[in-house]
Amino acid sequence: MTETPDAPGREPDLPARVTIYEVGPRDGLQNESGLVPTAAKAEFVRRLLAAGLPVVEATSFVHPRWVPQLADAGELLDLLAADLGDTARELPVLVPNERGLDRALERGCRHVAVFGSATETFAQRNLNRSFEEQFAMFEPTVRRARDAGADVRAYLSMCFGDPWEGPVPIDQVVAAGRRMLDLGASQLSLGDTIGVGTAGHVRALLAAFDDAGLGSDVLAVHFHDTYGQALANAHAALQHGITTFDASAGGLGGCPYAESATGNLATEDLVWLLRGLGVETGVDLDALVATSTWMAGVLGRPSPSRVVQALSPAG
């Protein structure tokens, strides 16, 4: 069994348990230039579930022209349904618009996500919509998903900084986040898409959401590690009471629409931090490291996760 740190000085008032929202199969792989075989993606999802990840986002029903890596979304879900049965319907998928929602509902998906922007420029580049127009685009998608009995999560990108606009005002992020939740999303994931956030900025943003009446029960955080701040930012969010953390196995990922976006917070690194703080995750770290080591072999390069590197000679 892997040695992990104990928690001799557990901080008071931390959540006893958190949910890790695993985004490796979707956000982690979407920016890979070489196409990963569909069977390998299915195996990746199966291994992550077996390692105890409670939520694994499987794919995105985005147009293949925009993200070629995810062109096999339907085939992937069919493979998973054949192996996992009804469990496959519980795997979240990203739906950029109503057509994507149609494809998800055709396969019985019960959890979908939409992806918005806190800034004008990224909305234009990522969604081909203005900042205002994006909400009109999302409204029928969210409404129809909820009418079909599906839960809807909302991602909000560029919550800390934008490569074209610079620092993003906190009140602008809160206003955009409120509008996403008002559409009917049950959870809002705040994304540091280019990894420029710091712990102080995280605390200030979460406090502003509190002041707006949007507390930790409806928020999640999604950090990138461009400047090595993802774990510090996760710790700050944890101290604030956040209990849902997005992470990507092996630290895979980036953003195909923002060249300065590097890898996501590695799930293994997050689990190591949380174990050291005495916070439960339900994740088998040994199985997770083995999974990321295997995926590194599929991709043909080492995992950027420090914990994977430390615990696996092939990491």
C-alpha positions, 0 to 999 in steps of 0.5 A: 500500500502506498505510504501517504501522509497522516494528519497529525495537525488537522486544521479545524473547520475543514470539510470532513469529506470532499468530492473529486470531479474527475475531468481527465477523459474529457478536459484532460484528453481534449487537447491531445494532438494525437487521437487516443483510441476509443477503446483506450478512452473507455478503459481510462474511464473504467479504471478511474471509476474502479479507483474510487472516483465518484464522478468521472466526466466521460466526453463532450458532444462538441462538433468534431471540427472544434475538438477532433479528439472527442469526435468519438463521443457517441461511440465511447458512450456506447462502449461504456454502456455495453460494459457498465450498463446503467452506470454509463448513463450517470457519467457527465458529458459536456454539451455545448449547445442544443444539438450536443444535448440532443445527442446526449439525451439520445443515449440517456445521459442524466448529467450534462454540463454547459461551458460559459465564459466570464469574459467577452473575448473568450466567449467570442473565441470559444463559443462564437457568441458575445458575452451576452449572447452566450446566456441566450444560447444556454437557456434552451439547452439548460431548460430542455435538459432539466425538462428531460430529467437531467442534472445540469452543471455549469462551467465558467471559464476565465474567472481569474485572468484572461490571456487577451483581457488580463485580470478579470474583475471579481464582480464581473465573474460573480455576475456571470456565475449568477446568470449561469445558476439562474438559468437552472444549473445546480452547480457552478464550477469556477475555472482558472483557465490559464492558471494565474490565480493565487490563494488570496484571489481565490479567497476574495472571489469566494467571499464575493460569491458568499456576499451575493448569496451564492455559497459553497454548496453550489460552487466547485473549483477548477484550477490549472497549474500554469504557475504552480499555484493549483494546490495552494488555491485548492487549499484556500478553497477548502478552507473556505468550505468548498467540497467539490474539486475538479481535477484531472488524472495525471495532470492531463489537459489544457484548453484548445482555445487558450494557448497559455492554458497548461495542465489541470490540477493533477488528481493524485496531487490533490488526493495527497494534499487532502489525505495529509489534511485528514480529508476523505475522498474515497479514492484509492491512490495506488489504483489512480497512480497505476491508471495515470501511469498506464495512460502516460504509456498510451500517450507516449510521454511521462505524467506531469503529476508530481505524485505520479512521478514520485510513486511510479518509476514509469510516471 
